[in-house]
Amino acid sequence: MPSVQEKAYALLEAARNQAYTLPEGFAGFRARLRVYLAGSWYQGGLVARSPREIELHLPEDLQAWPRRELASMLAHRSPRPFAQNEGQYPMHLEGETPLGVGVRLEDAMRSVLWVQDNHIRMVERNLPDSSFRIHIHSHVPAGAHHLPQHFTVTYRNAQGLIEAVESFDDRYVQVEGVWLPSRRQVVRHDRDGLTVRELQLDQHALLT
């Protein structure tokens, strides 16, 4: 009979295997870029080779937010063997809720992931002085796999009080068999009020 550790491992591994990742050896892509920041649209372009190597053709003072978001989208799609990622940590089951079965990892961020129907429905990460929780509301098909479409991230301070809430709406496009980001809209609510930001990408071309 499988142990609790083995059951948690199998549950989380199956969900991660169903999530779309970029192909091995992916060299990156270029695209035309439109960015909505501070109430205005700006046009430019990008060449993205990896999460750490993103070239933006935008004014320097506009690059921080799109660079961070593009790096995050690429990093979350990077192919990584499960055994060398979350699978390297001891884990156990937390019980079942309407959002699925909780899997708690004994990693540095005391992560908890809720799995339902081979989908990650919620993720909690804890940092030394803050924490955040990602609630994934819906996914979209990406060939035989899936990608997150609508999700909400709630940020808390060290006292557990909510500091900000961000709602994400992601869209994708298939280019020569590779699924790439085509849009990200982020609506943020915090003590400063409401902020709306958006990335739009088109005219994608894969790098070789």
Buried (B, 14 or more C-beta within 10 A) or exposed (E): EEEEEEBBBEBBBEBBEBBBBBEEEBEBBBBBBBBBBEEEEBEBBBBBBBBEEBEBEBEEEBBEBBBEBBBEBBEBBEEEEBEEEBBEEEBBBBEEEEBBBBBBBEBEBEBBBBBBEBBBBBBBBBEEEBBBBBBBBEBBEBEEEBBBBBBBBBBBEEEEEEEBBBBBBBBBBEBEEBBBBBBBBBBBBEEEEEBEBBBBBEEBEBEE
